Amino acid sequence: MATIVVEVMLKPEILDPQGQAVAAALPRLGFTFAKEVRQGKRFEISVDGTPTAEQLADIERAAQTLLSNPVIESFRVKVEG
């Protein structure tokens, strides 16, 4: 079994209020390592065996039409496992 991961992030030019809230909270909690925080989504899709090119193409289409908003988000598809 393999896992196909779709990572969705806001495009760099889009404001990220959730990421900004986390970035502001970190120092209050004693964490001073972060310069900036961006928040995104991660989808894990399990398939039997090694993913085929057709399955990956289908997942790309799903990511473009269902899992992300291509106007404000970008996505990346990768295979794990």
N, C-alpha and C positions, 0 to 999 in steps of 0.2 A: 504494500500500500504506500502511496506517495501523498504528500500534502502540497497543494498549490496555494501559495500565499499571495494575496492581493493587498498591497499597502496603498492607502489613499491619503493624500496630504493636500492641504490647501496650497494653491499656487503661491509663490513667494510674494507677489504683489497684493495678495488678499490679507486683510487684517485678521488676526487670530485672537479674539478676546479670551478664549479659554486658555490658550497658551500663555497669554499675558498675565492672566490671573494666577496660573501656576508659577510663573516666573516671579511674580510679586510675593507669593506666599513662601517660596523657598528660603529667602534670607531671614524671614520672620521665624522660620523653624530651625535656623542655624546652618542651613546649606548655602554656601557661598560660591559654589563651583559654576553655576549656570550664567552664561552671558545672555542667552535667549532661549525660549522654549516655544516649540510648535507642536500642536496636538493633531493627531490623525486617527485613522481607522485601520484595522487589520482584519482581514477575512481569511480563514483557513478552510480550504476545500479539499476533502479527501477523495481520492480516486483509487480504484483497484489497479495494481501494476504500475508500470511506468506511463506517465501521461503521454498521449499521442499529440502530434501536431494539431490535429483536428480539435482535441479537447482544449488545448492551450488557446487556439483561435476562438473557440466558443467562450472560454473564460475571459479573454480579452474583450469580446463583444459584450459579455455580461457586465464587466467592469465599466465599460464605456456607457452602457445604457441603464444599469440598475445600481451598481455599487458606488458609483461616483457621479458627481455633477461636473461634467467636463468644462463648464464655463468657469468654475472657480477652483476645481480640484484637478490634480494630476494623480496618476496611479502607476504602480509597478507590479508586474506579475513575475513570481519566481517559484521554482520548484524546490521543496525541501524533502529530504528523506529518500 
